[in-house]
């Protein structure tokens, strides 16, 4: 009798829970993720459309007659391409990429293409991401993407070092889309940790722009490297919001909507502070730029607005149930809307007609505000008990004074280290425990400090 009375009560509770979830999900839009963020300026957002063009160039067979060149967009110079690698060159260990020497913008660019749906090797890189498998620099990262980054650096380390020496005023920029965005973020992180391998390159010369990245590093790393890594997300893009391990997504590719709905239901019931204190949970890396161009219950696009921040809580935690969740992931749309947003910013600045002196002062103020915002995010992470949020590391933090335990600058690379591959260098940061699992060393080995 009691069981018969309990069943209707359970059904009511279940219906109320589903109604609560549906109410929260249907009212949640992409604009809610960044509504409290500040507006990006044209100076900081200027590289984004151009870097999207570089990524599209990786798909081109002939840069002299490009198929994907946007009308009115940045035109590339084929003779400035230093090297271009395809799947045969990387043996499937990394996606295709190229190195471009951009003299117009004093930039050395390594661009990585996105996922190729027809290549099993790309899936192998994505599926190698069991949570907690790879612990580095006090946080967790995507294992497959880190290995792909090591493969790229093994092949191009000498080329990058030579270019940085030949052009000491040029920046070194890593960029990529989707799968390539994760590889680019890992490249920037590993290069910053081992700057002496590229001739003691200054940390300020290294930067990364990850377009529509997969979640690839834990929150403490995502915040600590926000001065180097930037992530660009267009409106409702599902991938930077999907905390589900990517192998589960691709195993459920024929029922992806069902999987996303189940993930939405689960995330609705998990408190925010519980998510933040999970050290293995991966996030979109670095500083976030969110291009917002649609409003709730409006189907047409409106002039795009770019919001930016280094958030801790609310870091693209909720999937947006939108018919544009997959189309907003396309690099062509990202390039197009980023260019529209940049044009609007430049037009606004032309109307204001700021003198050159004021523009320079504004750039300095912007850099100072970003630095303060970065430090505030680190302090907030400590307050919220995010694991290892502010732990100094011998491989670098945002503060150059903490970049070495002994406080000294980077010593010149030794002969032994110069012969060591990047894959071996990463592996030497770990040691095996009694069960045979790879765990981070309590202190770096002497060869990793030299």
Phi, psi and omega in degrees: 000316180294326178294320180295326178284331183284331183298313177300324179295318178296321178296320178296316178298318180296317180295320178295319179297317179295320179295321178297316179297313181298321179297313181293320182291316184290330180274345181279125178239170181296330180296336179293331183295327187236020185294334180264002182278161176275166179279140176282153178259164180295327182296314183281334184267352185305320183290342192298306180300321179296318179292328173299322178296321177298317179297317177298330181293336178296332179282343186283142172272330181222107181290342177289331177231071186291144177270334187251015181289121179290142179297130180077003181275185182290129179265128182271157178253112185304325184289347178274359176284118183280313179205152178220125185242140177249190183296326179294323181290324181268357182056030177076003181279345179208155177291163176299151181205170172212159177248127184235129180262099185268096180288335181294329183239015178050057188219136171255114190246130169247111184250137183240133182283169181274190184297132172261111185298342183263000184252119178294329182297325178294321177294324179298322177295315182292322186283347180274070185213039177301129184302132178085003182286326184235114179247123183214138176054038177081007179215182182250145178224168177288119187295314182295320179292324177295319178294323177295320177297319178298323178297315180296316181293326176301321184278328190245004183302312182294323179295314180296319180297318179295318180294320179295326177288323181287329184234077186293345179264356183276149173272160176248114186244127172255133180214157180186170181235134175060248176302315179295332177295319177296319178297318180297320179295319177294322177300312181297317182296314182291321179296318179296323179290336184228057185294335180293339178290342178246033176079037180055046180295139180293138180303326182291344178275348183260133177210163181217138172237109182259115182268120180052057187283154166284157175291122190226355179211154181291166189298321181297321177288321180301323180279318184294331181258022181289345176279348182246318187258135177234134178248135180246124183234130178265115171044258191261009186316127187280330191294314178294347180261354187266104179276351178299135175308134188297335178294327177292324179296313185284334172291335183250030188297332181278351177226043182300319176302321178297317181296317180295322178294318177297320178295321177299316181296319181293316181293331179295328185268351181265123178298150183299319184292334177290319178297316184295329184269006174272106185292342182270349182292129183264153185223164169295136191278150165070203176289141184253136171241120184247116178271113182251126184220003178224150178247166181298134177064020174236125187271335181275155178277148176237169184310124186293145176238137181252119176257148180217148179188169168245078187281157172255287175278153182070033183272072183052052185275339187242130175291137179265122178282095187217147176289349180259007186298329179266323180293328178291352179275345185290135182294330179295317179292321179298315179298316184294313183286328176295321178294319177299315180297319179295319179299320179295320178296316181294322178296320178296320179292325178294323178295321179289333177053059179285134174297162183300321180297317179292324178296319178295317177297324179293321177297318178295319178296319179298316179298320179293319179295320178297319179297316179294320178296322178296313179296321179296322178295320178295318179295321178295322179297322177294317180299322181274007177062037172290124186304131175056035185293328186234020184287125177293152184221148176292347181260006170114139168232188180291339182265118181298333180289344179254008187292342176226142181298321182274359176078004182266164179287176182288125178286161178295143183296142179275166179297321181297315183291324181295335178272346182283132179288160180295326178295317178294323180298317178295318182295330182288349176284346185247165173215160181270139175272189183297333181272359180090002179278147177280123179229155179294143177293148177293328173219142182298143177295157182304323182293336179278342180268346184269000000 
